Amino acid sequence: MLERNGFAVKVTEVIALEVADKPGGLAAILDALEGTGINIEYAYSLTGSTKGHALLLFRFSDPNAALQVLKAQKINCVGSEELTKRLKG
């Protein structure tokens, strides 16, 4: 629909992460990635029903490697179905 109306469209893979909604919540993610060579290309936050947690979406230079590192550090990665459910409230 967007393309038919003259808009450029590009689909990219992002990873949704749940962190504590308090100062320093992002630090756990950054600490986990430090020294891995995985770059954050961009990030943004989402609003929705998160119950004391923040949802952050990231585009990583190597999404598969990022997922492995983050899961090993017990950082909660939110799948697409769960993310959709939370955003709908």
Steps between C-alpha positions, in 0.01 A plus 500: 500500500776745587690427179185548293471847649856599409679422828831316514476184710783299651451212743779435748540251780487649850520336841263599780653490847335545837695687767419644840329838461742689722826690460770262378258257335682536169839438664449122521457481124801718429713309752405167339605623156823668608800349327296273270541708185123513460388851412168665580387658174198666660262461792167635613254443780137393492214587723240253606403272785839407641437479878816664634713414200604691193494356149794600284539406134846466352646451156834323542778452247475124564153416638565128547821557695328771706217260591747236616692748717188658650331168578820374664489808724135425591369813327138444406447503125134552410372309198276653234180335624559610859595848387180533296291380795663752736453790261132420457467517880 
